Amino acid sequence: MAIPYGFEKMPDGMVRMIASQIEVVQRIYQRYIDGASLGTITNELEADQVTSPSGSSKWSRSVIDKMLSNGKYG
């Protein structure tokens, strides 16, 4: 099972939140709810130098779309 962005698996097998990444997830959801397009959200994250789930400085619309459709964030 893949651990979603914003969480990490601990040595004991438990999963815990990574606060800084959860803030990014919340920001993405809020911007989307506010009506921002995937492209706008991508541009904003890159402008603010937020690191993507892969550790890159670049975000893609598909990554944001997958995050928004991931039921684990619900």
CHARMM-style PDB file with segment names, atoms N, HN, CA, C and O in Angstrom:
ATOM      1  N   MET     1       0.848  -1.178   0.000  1.00  0.00      PROA
ATOM      2  CA  MET     1       0.000   0.000   0.000  1.00  0.00      PROA
ATOM      3  C   MET     1       0.894   1.243   0.000  1.00  0.00      PROA
ATOM      4  O   MET     1       1.781   1.382   0.842  1.00  0.00      PROA
ATOM      5  N   ALA     2       0.650   2.128  -0.943  1.00  0.00      PROA
ATOM      6  HN  ALA     2      -0.070   2.014  -1.627  1.00  0.00      PROA
ATOM      7  CA  ALA     2       1.417   3.368  -1.026  1.00  0.00      PROA
ATOM      8  C   ALA     2       0.929   4.348   0.038  1.00  0.00      PROA
ATOM      9  O   ALA     2      -0.272   4.504   0.264  1.00  0.00      PROA
ATOM     10  N   ILE     3       1.866   4.984   0.666  1.00  0.00      PROA
ATOM     11  HN  ILE     3       2.841   4.857   0.482  1.00  0.00      PROA
ATOM     12  CA  ILE     3       1.539   5.994   1.673  1.00  0.00      PROA
ATOM     13  C   ILE     3       1.337   7.324   0.945  1.00  0.00      PROA
ATOM     14  O   ILE     3       2.237   7.768   0.232  1.00  0.00      PROA
ATOM     15  N   PRO     4       0.175   7.972   1.106  1.00  0.00      PROA
ATOM     16  CA  PRO     4      -0.064   9.227   0.384  1.00  0.00      PROA
ATOM     17  C   PRO     4       0.796  10.375   0.912  1.00  0.00      PROA
ATOM     18  O   PRO     4       1.249  10.367   2.057  1.00  0.00      PROA
ATOM     19  N   TYR     5       1.004  11.355   0.044  1.00  0.00      PROA
ATOM     20  HN  TYR     5       0.637  11.361  -0.886  1.00  0.00      PROA
ATOM     21  CA  TYR     5       1.727  12.569   0.389  1.00  0.00      PROA
ATOM     22  C   TYR     5       1.121  13.158   1.662  1.00  0.00      PROA
ATOM     23  O   TYR     5      -0.099  13.267   1.784  1.00  0.00      PROA
ATOM     24  N   GLY     6       1.965  13.528   2.590  1.00  0.00      PROA
ATOM     25  HN  GLY     6       2.956  13.439   2.491  1.00  0.00      PROA
ATOM     26  CA  GLY     6       1.493  14.089   3.853  1.00  0.00      PROA
ATOM     27  C   GLY     6       1.561  13.108   5.006  1.00  0.00      PROA
ATOM     28  O   GLY     6       1.297  13.465   6.154  1.00  0.00      PROA
ATOM     29  N   PHE     7       1.916  11.867   4.696  1.00  0.00      PROA
ATOM     30  HN  PHE     7       2.130  11.576   3.763  1.00  0.00      PROA
ATOM     31  CA  PHE     7       2.011  10.828   5.712  1.00  0.00      PROA
ATOM     32  C   PHE     7       3.313  10.066   5.552  1.00  0.00      PROA
ATOM     33  O   PHE     7       3.911  10.063   4.476  1.00  0.00      PROA
ATOM     34  N   GLU     8       3.751   9.420   6.624  1.00  0.00      PROA
ATOM     35  HN  GLU     8       3.266   9.422   7.498  1.00  0.00      PROA
ATOM     36  CA  GLU     8       4.927   8.555   6.543  1.00  0.00      PROA
ATOM     37  C   GLU     8       4.710   7.345   7.431  1.00  0.00      PROA
ATOM     38  O   GLU     8       4.024   7.408   8.451  1.00  0.00      PROA
ATOM     39  N   LYS     9       5.314   6.247   7.015  1.00  0.00      PROA
ATOM     40  HN  LYS     9       5.871   6.197   6.187  1.00  0.00      PROA
ATOM     41  CA  LYS     9       5.216   5.012   7.781  1.00  0.00      PROA
ATOM     42  C   LYS     9       6.373   4.971   8.770  1.00  0.00      PROA
ATOM     43  O   LYS     9       7.530   5.163   8.395  1.00  0.00      PROA
ATOM     44  N   MET    10       6.056   4.723  10.014  1.00  0.00      PROA
ATOM     45  HN  MET    10       5.117   4.567  10.319  1.00  0.00      PROA
ATOM     46  CA  MET    10       7.038   4.653  11.077  1.00  0.00      PROA
ATOM     47  C   MET    10       7.631   3.244  11.143  1.00  0.00      PROA
ATOM     48  O   MET    10       7.044   2.305  10.604  1.00  0.00      PROA
ATOM     49  N   PRO    11       8.781   3.085  11.793  1.00  0.00      PROA
ATOM     50  CA  PRO    11       9.396   1.754  11.899  1.00  0.00      PROA
ATOM     51  C   PRO    11       8.486   0.700  12.533  1.00  0.00      PROA
ATOM     52  O   PRO    11       8.606  -0.487  12.230  1.00  0.00      PROA
ATOM     53  N   ASP    12       7.582   1.127  13.407  1.00  0.00      PROA
ATOM     54  HN  ASP    12       7.485   2.092  13.654  1.00  0.00      PROA
ATOM     55  CA  ASP    12       6.672   0.181  14.061  1.00  0.00      PROA
ATOM     56  C   ASP    12       5.451  -0.158  13.197  1.00  0.00      PROA
ATOM     57  O   ASP    12       4.569  -0.907  13.619  1.00  0.00      PROA
ATOM     58  N   GLY    13       5.414   0.405  11.983  1.00  0.00      PROA
ATOM     59  HN  GLY    13       6.130   1.013  11.641  1.00  0.00      PROA
ATOM     60  CA  GLY    13       4.317   0.133  11.065  1.00  0.00      PROA
ATOM     61  C   GLY    13       3.174   1.123  11.131  1.00  0.00      PROA
ATOM     62  O   GLY    13       2.296   1.118  10.268  1.00  0.00      PROA
ATOM     63  N   MET    14       3.174   1.964  12.137  1.00  0.00      PROA
ATOM     64  HN  MET    14       3.887   1.967  12.838  1.00  0.00      PROA
ATOM     65  CA  MET    14       2.133   2.985  12.271  1.00  0.00      PROA
ATOM     66  C   MET    14       2.379   4.088  11.239  1.00  0.00      PROA
ATOM     67  O   MET    14       3.500   4.276  10.767  1.00  0.00      PROA
ATOM     68  N   VAL    15       1.326   4.803  10.906  1.00  0.00      PROA
ATOM     69  HN  VAL    15       0.415   4.651  11.289  1.00  0.00      PROA
ATOM     70  CA  VAL    15       1.419   5.905   9.957  1.00  0.00      PROA
ATOM     71  C   VAL    15       1.168   7.203  10.712  1.00  0.00      PROA
ATOM     72  O   VAL    15       0.260   7.297  11.538  1.00  0.00      PROA
ATOM     73  N   ARG    16       1.996   8.208  10.408  1.00  0.00      PROA
ATOM     74  HN  ARG    16       2.734   8.132   9.737  1.00  0.00      PROA
ATOM     75  CA  ARG    16       1.772   9.502  11.058  1.00  0.00      PROA
ATOM     76  C   ARG    16       1.773  10.607  10.011  1.00  0.00      PROA
ATOM     77  O   ARG    16       2.337  10.461   8.927  1.00  0.00      PROA
ATOM     78  N   MET    17       1.126  11.716  10.362  1.00  0.00      PROA
ATOM     79  HN  MET    17       0.668  11.835  11.242  1.00  0.00      PROA
ATOM     80  CA  MET    17       1.059  12.865   9.469  1.00  0.00      PROA
ATOM     81  C   MET    17       2.361  13.655   9.517  1.00  0.00      PROA
ATOM     82  O   MET    17       3.044  13.707  10.540  1.00  0.00      PROA
ATOM     83  N   ILE    18       2.680  14.261   8.393  1.00  0.00      PROA
ATOM     84  HN  ILE    18       2.125  14.218   7.562  1.00  0.00      PROA
ATOM     85  CA  ILE    18       3.785  15.214   8.299  1.00  0.00      PROA
ATOM     86  C   ILE    18       3.119  16.584   8.166  1.00  0.00      PROA
ATOM     87  O   ILE    18       2.586  16.916   7.107  1.00  0.00      PROA
ATOM     88  N   ALA    19       3.147  17.369   9.223  1.00  0.00      PROA
ATOM     89  HN  ALA    19       3.579  17.100  10.084  1.00  0.00      PROA
ATOM     90  CA  ALA    19       2.372  18.604   9.306  1.00  0.00      PROA
ATOM     91  C   ALA    19       2.602  19.541   8.124  1.00  0.00      PROA
ATOM     92  O   ALA    19       1.640  20.079   7.576  1.00  0.00      PROA
ATOM     93  N   SER    20       3.844  19.746   7.722  1.00  0.00      PROA
ATOM     94  HN  SER    20       4.626  19.309   8.167  1.00  0.00      PROA
ATOM     95  CA  SER    20       4.125  20.689   6.634  1.00  0.00      PROA
ATOM     96  C   SER    20       3.508  20.223   5.315  1.00  0.00      PROA
ATOM     97  O   SER    20       3.067  21.044   4.511  1.00  0.00      PROA
ATOM     98  N   GLN    21       3.477  18.918   5.094  1.00  0.00      PROA
ATOM     99  HN  GLN    21       3.835  18.251   5.747  1.00  0.00      PROA
ATOM    100  CA  GLN    21       2.888  18.397   3.857  1.00  0.00      PROA
ATOM    101  C   GLN    21       1.367  18.397   3.923  1.00  0.00      PROA
ATOM    102  O   GLN    21       0.701  18.622   2.913  1.00  0.00      PROA
ATOM    103  N   ILE    22       0.817  18.147   5.098  1.00  0.00      PROA
ATOM    104  HN  ILE    22       1.358  17.964   5.919  1.00  0.00      PROA
ATOM    105  CA  ILE    22      -0.641  18.204   5.258  1.00  0.00      PROA
ATOM    106  C   ILE    22      -1.131  19.619   4.986  1.00  0.00      PROA
ATOM    107  O   ILE    22      -2.209  19.802   4.422  1.00  0.00      PROA
ATOM    108  N   GLU    23      -0.355  20.617   5.379  1.00  0.00      PROA
ATOM    109  HN  GLU    23       0.521  20.468   5.838  1.00  0.00      PROA
ATOM    110  CA  GLU    23      -0.718  22.008   5.073  1.00  0.00      PROA
ATOM    111  C   GLU    23      -0.783  22.229   3.564  1.00  0.00      PROA
ATOM    112  O   GLU    23      -1.648  22.960   3.081  1.00  0.00      PROA
ATOM    113  N   VAL    24       0.120  21.607   2.824  1.00  0.00      PROA
ATOM    114  HN  VAL    24       0.823  21.014   3.217  1.00  0.00      PROA
ATOM    115  CA  VAL    24       0.115  21.724   1.361  1.00  0.00      PROA
ATOM    116  C   VAL    24      -1.143  21.065   0.802  1.00  0.00      PROA
ATOM    117  O   VAL    24      -1.797  21.627  -0.077  1.00  0.00      PROA
ATOM    118  N   VAL    25      -1.485  19.888   1.300  1.00  0.00      PROA
ATOM    119  HN  VAL    25      -0.954  19.431   2.013  1.00  0.00      PROA
ATOM    120  CA  VAL    25      -2.691  19.189   0.850  1.00  0.00      PROA
ATOM    121  C   VAL    25      -3.923  20.050   1.131  1.00  0.00      PROA
ATOM    122  O   VAL    25      -4.792  20.191   0.270  1.00  0.00      PROA
ATOM    123  N   GLN    26      -3.998  20.619   2.320  1.00  0.00      PROA
ATOM    124  HN  GLN    26      -3.292  20.505   3.019  1.00  0.00      PROA
ATOM    125  CA  GLN    26      -5.135  21.475   2.675  1.00  0.00      PROA
ATOM    126  C   GLN    26      -5.194  22.701   1.772  1.00  0.00      PROA
ATOM    127  O   GLN    26      -6.274  23.127   1.361  1.00  0.00      PROA
ATOM    128  N   ARG    27      -4.047  23.257   1.471  1.00  0.00      PROA
ATOM    129  HN  ARG    27      -3.170  22.911   1.804  1.00  0.00      PROA
ATOM    130  CA  ARG    27      -3.974  24.421   0.580  1.00  0.00      PROA
ATOM    131  C   ARG    27      -4.496  24.055  -0.810  1.00  0.00      PROA
ATOM    132  O   ARG    27      -5.269  24.808  -1.402  1.00  0.00      PROA
ATOM    133  N   ILE    28      -4.079  22.910  -1.326  1.00  0.00      PROA
ATOM    134  HN  ILE    28      -3.451  22.297  -0.845  1.00  0.00      PROA
ATOM    135  CA  ILE    28      -4.525  22.470  -2.644  1.00  0.00      PROA
ATOM    136  C   ILE    28      -6.044  22.314  -2.666  1.00  0.00      PROA
ATOM    137  O   ILE    28      -6.707  22.805  -3.580  1.00  0.00      PROA
ATOM    138  N   TYR    29      -6.595  21.632  -1.661  1.00  0.00      PROA
ATOM    139  HN  TYR    29      -6.057  21.234  -0.919  1.00  0.00      PROA
ATOM    140  CA  TYR    29      -8.047  21.455  -1.593  1.00  0.00      PROA
ATOM    141  C   TYR    29      -8.766  22.799  -1.485  1.00  0.00      PROA
ATOM    142  O   TYR    29      -9.772  23.014  -2.161  1.00  0.00      PROA
ATOM    143  N   GLN    30      -8.269  23.697  -0.651  1.00  0.00      PROA
ATOM    144  HN  GLN    30      -7.452  23.522  -0.101  1.00  0.00      PROA
ATOM    145  CA  GLN    30      -8.932  24.991  -0.468  1.00  0.00      PROA
ATOM    146  C   GLN    30      -8.893  25.819  -1.739  1.00  0.00      PROA
ATOM    147  O   GLN    30      -9.890  26.443  -2.102  1.00  0.00      PROA
ATOM    148  N   ARG    31      -7.758  25.833  -2.420  1.00  0.00      PROA
ATOM    149  HN  ARG    31      -6.948  25.326  -2.126  1.00  0.00      PROA
ATOM    150  CA  ARG    31      -7.655  26.591  -3.678  1.00  0.00      PROA
ATOM    151  C   ARG    31      -8.612  26.018  -4.718  1.00  0.00      PROA
ATOM    152  O   ARG    31      -9.237  26.764  -5.472  1.00  0.00      PROA
ATOM    153  N   TYR    32      -8.725  24.679  -4.755  1.00  0.00      PROA
ATOM    154  HN  TYR    32      -8.217  24.073  -4.142  1.00  0.00      PROA
ATOM    155  CA  TYR    32      -9.630  24.042  -5.708  1.00  0.00      PROA
ATOM    156  C   TYR    32     -11.082  24.388  -5.377  1.00  0.00      PROA
ATOM    157  O   TYR    32     -11.872  24.700  -6.268  1.00  0.00      PROA
ATOM    158  N   ILE    33     -11.425  24.330  -4.093  1.00  0.00      PROA
ATOM    159  HN  ILE    33     -10.784  24.077  -3.369  1.00  0.00      PROA
ATOM    160  CA  ILE    33     -12.779  24.705  -3.658  1.00  0.00      PROA
ATOM    161  C   ILE    33     -13.067  26.160  -4.003  1.00  0.00      PROA
ATOM    162  O   ILE    33     -14.195  26.511  -4.352  1.00  0.00      PROA
ATOM    163  N   ASP    34     -12.045  27.004  -3.905  1.00  0.00      PROA
ATOM    164  HN  ASP    34     -11.129  26.719  -3.622  1.00  0.00      PROA
ATOM    165  CA  ASP    34     -12.198  28.423  -4.227  1.00  0.00      PROA
ATOM    166  C   ASP    34     -12.342  28.681  -5.725  1.00  0.00      PROA
ATOM    167  O   ASP    34     -12.616  29.806  -6.142  1.00  0.00      PROA
ATOM    168  N   GLY    35     -12.156  27.628  -6.537  1.00  0.00      PROA
ATOM    169  HN  GLY    35     -11.934  26.713  -6.198  1.00  0.00      PROA
ATOM    170  CA  GLY    35     -12.343  27.773  -7.977  1.00  0.00      PROA
ATOM    171  C   GLY    35     -11.061  27.863  -8.789  1.00  0.00      PROA
ATOM    172  O   GLY    35     -11.116  28.072 -10.001  1.00  0.00      PROA
ATOM    173  N   ALA    36      -9.912  27.711  -8.148  1.00  0.00      PROA
ATOM    174  HN  ALA    36      -9.867  27.542  -7.164  1.00  0.00      PROA
ATOM    175  CA  ALA    36      -8.645  27.767  -8.883  1.00  0.00      PROA
ATOM    176  C   ALA    36      -8.501  26.522  -9.754  1.00  0.00      PROA
ATOM    177  O   ALA    36      -8.857  25.417  -9.344  1.00  0.00      PROA
ATOM    178  N   SER    37      -7.980  26.718 -10.948  1.00  0.00      PROA
ATOM    179  HN  SER    37      -7.691  27.615 -11.281  1.00  0.00      PROA
ATOM    180  CA  SER    37      -7.750  25.588 -11.846  1.00  0.00      PROA
ATOM    181  C   SER    37      -6.521  24.801 -11.395  1.00  0.00      PROA
ATOM    182  O   SER    37      -5.731  25.276 -10.580  1.00  0.00      PROA
ATOM    183  N   LEU    38      -6.372  23.592 -11.936  1.00  0.00      PROA
ATOM    184  HN  LEU    38      -7.014  23.205 -12.598  1.00  0.00      PROA
ATOM    185  CA  LEU    38      -5.194  22.784 -11.615  1.00  0.00      PROA
ATOM    186  C   LEU    38      -3.921  23.517 -12.040  1.00  0.00      PROA
ATOM    187  O   LEU    38      -2.914  23.482 -11.333  1.00  0.00      PROA
ATOM    188  N   GLY    39      -3.969  24.173 -13.185  1.00  0.00      PROA
ATOM    189  HN  GLY    39      -4.787  24.202 -13.760  1.00  0.00      PROA
ATOM    190  CA  GLY    39      -2.809  24.935 -13.656  1.00  0.00      PROA
ATOM    191  C   GLY    39      -2.456  26.085 -12.731  1.00  0.00      PROA
ATOM    192  O   GLY    39      -1.279  26.338 -12.474  1.00  0.00      PROA
ATOM    193  N   THR    40      -3.459  26.778 -12.234  1.00  0.00      PROA
ATOM    194  HN  THR    40      -4.415  26.572 -12.444  1.00  0.00      PROA
ATOM    195  CA  THR    40      -3.222  27.884 -11.303  1.00  0.00      PROA
ATOM    196  C   THR    40      -2.605  27.372 -10.012  1.00  0.00      PROA
ATOM    197  O   THR    40      -1.653  27.956  -9.494  1.00  0.00      PROA
ATOM    198  N   ILE    41      -3.146  26.286  -9.499  1.00  0.00      PROA
ATOM    199  HN  ILE    41      -3.919  25.811  -9.919  1.00  0.00      PROA
ATOM    200  CA  ILE    41      -2.610  25.702  -8.264  1.00  0.00      PROA
ATOM    201  C   ILE    41      -1.164  25.278  -8.478  1.00  0.00      PROA
ATOM    202  O   ILE    41      -0.308  25.528  -7.629  1.00  0.00      PROA
ATOM    203  N   THR    42      -0.890  24.642  -9.602  1.00  0.00      PROA
ATOM    204  HN  THR    42      -1.585  24.439 -10.292  1.00  0.00      PROA
ATOM    205  CA  THR    42       0.473  24.230  -9.943  1.00  0.00      PROA
ATOM    206  C   THR    42       1.413  25.431  -9.942  1.00  0.00      PROA
ATOM    207  O   THR    42       2.483  25.395  -9.333  1.00  0.00      PROA
ATOM    208  N   ASN    43       1.006  26.482 -10.623  1.00  0.00      PROA
ATOM    209  HN  ASN    43       0.138  26.512 -11.117  1.00  0.00      PROA
ATOM    210  CA  ASN    43       1.839  27.689 -10.712  1.00  0.00      PROA
ATOM    211  C   ASN    43       2.075  28.318  -9.345  1.00  0.00      PROA
ATOM    212  O   ASN    43       3.182  28.772  -9.056  1.00  0.00      PROA
ATOM    213  N   GLU    44       1.054  28.349  -8.510  1.00  0.00      PROA
ATOM    214  HN  GLU    44       0.154  27.980  -8.745  1.00  0.00      PROA
ATOM    215  CA  GLU    44       1.192  28.936  -7.175  1.00  0.00      PROA
ATOM    216  C   GLU    44       2.170  28.138  -6.310  1.00  0.00      PROA
ATOM    217  O   GLU    44       3.010  28.716  -5.620  1.00  0.00      PROA
ATOM    218  N   LEU    45       2.058  26.823  -6.351  1.00  0.00      PROA
ATOM    219  HN  LEU    45       1.376  26.353  -6.912  1.00  0.00      PROA
ATOM    220  CA  LEU    45       2.961  25.985  -5.558  1.00  0.00      PROA
ATOM    221  C   LEU    45       4.404  26.162  -6.011  1.00  0.00      PROA
ATOM    222  O   LEU    45       5.313  26.254  -5.186  1.00  0.00      PROA
ATOM    223  N   GLU    46       4.609  26.208  -7.316  1.00  0.00      PROA
ATOM    224  HN  GLU    46       3.870  26.133  -7.986  1.00  0.00      PROA
ATOM    225  CA  GLU    46       5.960  26.399  -7.845  1.00  0.00      PROA
ATOM    226  C   GLU    46       6.490  27.783  -7.496  1.00  0.00      PROA
ATOM    227  O   GLU    46       7.662  27.921  -7.144  1.00  0.00      PROA
ATOM    228  N   ALA    47       5.652  28.806  -7.587  1.00  0.00      PROA
ATOM    229  HN  ALA    47       4.701  28.694  -7.873  1.00  0.00      PROA
ATOM    230  CA  ALA    47       6.067  30.175  -7.258  1.00  0.00      PROA
ATOM    231  C   ALA    47       6.474  30.287  -5.792  1.00  0.00      PROA
ATOM    232  O   ALA    47       7.372  31.053  -5.444  1.00  0.00      PROA
ATOM    233  N   ASP    48       5.804  29.516  -4.938  1.00  0.00      PROA
ATOM    234  HN  ASP    48       5.074  28.894  -5.221  1.00  0.00      PROA
ATOM    235  CA  ASP    48       6.112  29.531  -3.507  1.00  0.00      PROA
ATOM    236  C   ASP    48       7.184  28.508  -3.140  1.00  0.00      PROA
ATOM    237  O   ASP    48       7.491  28.320  -1.963  1.00  0.00      PROA
ATOM    238  N   GLN    49       7.753  27.850  -4.149  1.00  0.00      PROA
ATOM    239  HN  GLN    49       7.503  28.003  -5.105  1.00  0.00      PROA
ATOM    240  CA  GLN    49       8.838  26.885  -3.979  1.00  0.00      PROA
ATOM    241  C   GLN    49       8.462  25.739  -3.037  1.00  0.00      PROA
ATOM    242  O   GLN    49       9.252  25.320  -2.192  1.00  0.00      PROA
ATOM    243  N   VAL    50       7.245  25.251  -3.207  1.00  0.00      PROA
ATOM    244  HN  VAL    50       6.602  25.592  -3.893  1.00  0.00      PROA
ATOM    245  CA  VAL    50       6.765  24.098  -2.445  1.00  0.00      PROA
ATOM    246  C   VAL    50       7.243  22.843  -3.174  1.00  0.00      PROA
ATOM    247  O   VAL    50       7.034  22.706  -4.379  1.00  0.00      PROA
ATOM    248  N   THR    51       7.873  21.945  -2.457  1.00  0.00      PROA
ATOM    249  HN  THR    51       8.043  22.057  -1.478  1.00  0.00      PROA
ATOM    250  CA  THR    51       8.392  20.715  -3.039  1.00  0.00      PROA
ATOM    251  C   THR    51       7.253  19.728  -3.316  1.00  0.00      PROA
ATOM    252  O   THR    51       6.377  19.526  -2.475  1.00  0.00      PROA
ATOM    253  N   SER    52       7.278  19.124  -4.491  1.00  0.00      PROA
ATOM    254  HN  SER    52       7.990  19.288  -5.174  1.00  0.00      PROA
ATOM    255  CA  SER    52       6.243  18.172  -4.889  1.00  0.00      PROA
ATOM    256  C   SER    52       6.434  16.836  -4.161  1.00  0.00      PROA
ATOM    257  O   SER    52       7.458  16.623  -3.513  1.00  0.00      PROA
ATOM    258  N   PRO    53       5.452  15.942  -4.266  1.00  0.00      PROA
ATOM    259  CA  PRO    53       5.593  14.628  -3.626  1.00  0.00      PROA
ATOM    260  C   PRO    53       6.837  13.861  -4.061  1.00  0.00      PROA
ATOM    261  O   PRO    53       7.362  13.050  -3.297  1.00  0.00      PROA
ATOM    262  N   SER    54       7.313  14.109  -5.280  1.00  0.00      PROA
ATOM    263  HN  SER    54       6.887  14.768  -5.900  1.00  0.00      PROA
ATOM    264  CA  SER    54       8.513  13.413  -5.760  1.00  0.00      PROA
ATOM    265  C   SER    54       9.796  14.107  -5.322  1.00  0.00      PROA
ATOM    266  O   SER    54      10.893  13.619  -5.593  1.00  0.00      PROA
ATOM    267  N   GLY    55       9.660  15.249  -4.643  1.00  0.00      PROA
ATOM    268  HN  GLY    55       8.769  15.645  -4.423  1.00  0.00      PROA
ATOM    269  CA  GLY    55      10.825  15.995  -4.188  1.00  0.00      PROA
ATOM    270  C   GLY    55      11.301  17.034  -5.185  1.00  0.00      PROA
ATOM    271  O   GLY    55      12.336  17.669  -4.985  1.00  0.00      PROA
ATOM    272  N   SER    56      10.552  17.205  -6.249  1.00  0.00      PROA
ATOM    273  HN  SER    56       9.711  16.689  -6.412  1.00  0.00      PROA
ATOM    274  CA  SER    56      10.908  18.145  -7.305  1.00  0.00      PROA
ATOM    275  C   SER    56      10.372  19.540  -6.996  1.00  0.00      PROA
ATOM    276  O   SER    56       9.452  19.702  -6.195  1.00  0.00      PROA
ATOM    277  N   SER    57      10.956  20.536  -7.639  1.00  0.00      PROA
ATOM    278  HN  SER    57      11.703  20.404  -8.290  1.00  0.00      PROA
ATOM    279  CA  SER    57      10.439  21.900  -7.514  1.00  0.00      PROA
ATOM    280  C   SER    57       9.283  22.120  -8.487  1.00  0.00      PROA
ATOM    281  O   SER    57       8.596  23.138  -8.410  1.00  0.00      PROA
ATOM    282  N   LYS    58       9.064  21.182  -9.392  1.00  0.00      PROA
ATOM    283  HN  LYS    58       9.623  20.355  -9.454  1.00  0.00      PROA
ATOM    284  CA  LYS    58       7.993  21.271 -10.389  1.00  0.00      PROA
ATOM    285  C   LYS    58       6.805  20.405  -9.976  1.00  0.00      PROA
ATOM    286  O   LYS    58       6.972  19.278  -9.509  1.00  0.00      PROA
ATOM    287  N   TRP    59       5.628  20.942 -10.153  1.00  0.00      PROA
ATOM    288  HN  TRP    59       5.493  21.858 -10.533  1.00  0.00      PROA
ATOM    289  CA  TRP    59       4.385  20.220  -9.912  1.00  0.00      PROA
ATOM    290  C   TRP    59       3.722  19.977 -11.258  1.00  0.00      PROA
ATOM    291  O   TRP    59       3.960  20.716 -12.214  1.00  0.00      PROA
ATOM    292  N   SER    60       2.895  18.949 -11.337  1.00  0.00      PROA
ATOM    293  HN  SER    60       2.701  18.348 -10.561  1.00  0.00      PROA
ATOM    294  CA  SER    60       2.128  18.718 -12.557  1.00  0.00      PROA
ATOM    295  C   SER    60       0.643  18.726 -12.216  1.00  0.00      PROA
ATOM    296  O   SER    60       0.232  18.451 -11.089  1.00  0.00      PROA
ATOM    297  N   ARG    61      -0.134  19.049 -13.229  1.00  0.00      PROA
ATOM    298  HN  ARG    61       0.200  19.272 -14.145  1.00  0.00      PROA
ATOM    299  CA  ARG    61      -1.582  19.039 -13.030  1.00  0.00      PROA
ATOM    300  C   ARG    61      -2.057  17.644 -12.644  1.00  0.00      PROA
ATOM    301  O   ARG    61      -2.976  17.498 -11.837  1.00  0.00      PROA
ATOM    302  N   SER    62      -1.432  16.617 -13.219  1.00  0.00      PROA
ATOM    303  HN  SER    62      -0.686  16.735 -13.874  1.00  0.00      PROA
ATOM    304  CA  SER    62      -1.875  15.247 -12.930  1.00  0.00      PROA
ATOM    305  C   SER    62      -1.634  14.857 -11.473  1.00  0.00      PROA
ATOM    306  O   SER    62      -2.433  14.128 -10.885  1.00  0.00      PROA
ATOM    307  N   VAL    63      -0.541  15.335 -10.893  1.00  0.00      PROA
ATOM    308  HN  VAL    63       0.108  15.927 -11.371  1.00  0.00      PROA
ATOM    309  CA  VAL    63      -0.270  15.048  -9.474  1.00  0.00      PROA
ATOM    310  C   VAL    63      -1.347  15.689  -8.603  1.00  0.00      PROA
ATOM    311  O   VAL    63      -1.859  15.067  -7.673  1.00  0.00      PROA
ATOM    312  N   ILE    64      -1.680  16.928  -8.913  1.00  0.00      PROA
ATOM    313  HN  ILE    64      -1.264  17.434  -9.668  1.00  0.00      PROA
ATOM    314  CA  ILE    64      -2.710  17.622  -8.130  1.00  0.00      PROA
ATOM    315  C   ILE    64      -4.061  16.957  -8.330  1.00  0.00      PROA
ATOM    316  O   ILE    64      -4.822  16.799  -7.375  1.00  0.00      PROA
ATOM    317  N   ASP    65      -4.365  16.567  -9.554  1.00  0.00      PROA
ATOM    318  HN  ASP    65      -3.747  16.696 -10.329  1.00  0.00      PROA
ATOM    319  CA  ASP    65      -5.629  15.882  -9.833  1.00  0.00      PROA
ATOM    320  C   ASP    65      -5.722  14.574  -9.045  1.00  0.00      PROA
ATOM    321  O   ASP    65      -6.772  14.260  -8.485  1.00  0.00      PROA
ATOM    322  N   LYS    66      -4.628  13.813  -9.001  1.00  0.00      PROA
ATOM    323  HN  LYS    66      -3.775  14.068  -9.456  1.00  0.00      PROA
ATOM    324  CA  LYS    66      -4.617  12.559  -8.244  1.00  0.00      PROA
ATOM    325  C   LYS    66      -4.800  12.815  -6.753  1.00  0.00      PROA
ATOM    326  O   LYS    66      -5.476  12.045  -6.069  1.00  0.00      PROA
ATOM    327  N   MET    67      -4.205  13.886  -6.247  1.00  0.00      PROA
ATOM    328  HN  MET    67      -3.657  14.511  -6.803  1.00  0.00      PROA
ATOM    329  CA  MET    67      -4.373  14.211  -4.820  1.00  0.00      PROA
ATOM    330  C   MET    67      -5.831  14.561  -4.530  1.00  0.00      PROA
ATOM    331  O   MET    67      -6.394  14.132  -3.523  1.00  0.00      PROA
ATOM    332  N   LEU    68      -6.432  15.339  -5.416  1.00  0.00      PROA
ATOM    333  HN  LEU    68      -5.975  15.687  -6.235  1.00  0.00      PROA
ATOM    334  CA  LEU    68      -7.818  15.745  -5.208  1.00  0.00      PROA
ATOM    335  C   LEU    68      -8.798  14.580  -5.304  1.00  0.00      PROA
ATOM    336  O   LEU    68      -9.869  14.622  -4.699  1.00  0.00      PROA
ATOM    337  N   SER    69      -8.443  13.549  -6.052  1.00  0.00      PROA
ATOM    338  HN  SER    69      -7.573  13.515  -6.543  1.00  0.00      PROA
ATOM    339  CA  SER    69      -9.335  12.404  -6.202  1.00  0.00      PROA
ATOM    340  C   SER    69      -8.984  11.227  -5.281  1.00  0.00      PROA
ATOM    341  O   SER    69      -9.602  10.165  -5.354  1.00  0.00      PROA
ATOM    342  N   ASN    70      -7.991  11.431  -4.422  1.00  0.00      PROA
ATOM    343  HN  ASN    70      -7.489  12.294  -4.363  1.00  0.00      PROA
ATOM    344  CA  ASN    70      -7.569  10.370  -3.510  1.00  0.00      PROA
ATOM    345  C   ASN    70      -8.493  10.341  -2.292  1.00  0.00      PROA
ATOM    346  O   ASN    70      -8.494  11.269  -1.483  1.00  0.00      PROA
ATOM    347  N   GLY    71      -9.269   9.285  -2.171  1.00  0.00      PROA
ATOM    348  HN  GLY    71      -9.269   8.531  -2.828  1.00  0.00      PROA
ATOM    349  CA  GLY    71     -10.216   9.143  -1.066  1.00  0.00      PROA
ATOM    350  C   GLY    71      -9.585   9.087   0.303  1.00  0.00      PROA
ATOM    351  O   GLY    71     -10.274   9.277   1.306  1.00  0.00      PROA
ATOM    352  N   LYS    72      -8.284   8.829   0.374  1.00  0.00      PROA
ATOM    353  HN  LYS    72      -7.724   8.675  -0.440  1.00  0.00      PROA
ATOM    354  CA  LYS    72      -7.613   8.764   1.665  1.00  0.00      PROA
ATOM    355  C   LYS    72      -7.516  10.122   2.342  1.00  0.00      PROA
ATOM    356  O   LYS    72      -7.299  10.201   3.551  1.00  0.00      PROA
ATOM    357  N   TYR    73      -7.674  11.192   1.568  1.00  0.00      PROA
ATOM    358  HN  TYR    73      -7.851  11.128   0.586  1.00  0.00      PROA
ATOM    359  CA  TYR    73      -7.640  12.527   2.157  1.00  0.00      PROA
ATOM    360  C   TYR    73      -9.003  12.944   2.680  1.00  0.00      PROA
ATOM    361  O   TYR    73      -9.110  13.953   3.378  1.00  0.00      PROA
ATOM    362  N   GLY    74     -10.032  12.200   2.363  1.00  0.00      PROA
ATOM    363  HN  GLY    74      -9.945  11.380   1.797  1.00  0.00      PROA
ATOM    364  CA  GLY    74     -11.384  12.553   2.753  1.00  0.00      PROA
ATOM    365  C   GLY    74     -11.625  12.365   4.179  1.00  0.00      PROA
ATOM    366  OT1 GLY    74     -12.729  12.623   4.658  1.00  0.00      PROA
TER     367      GLY     74
END
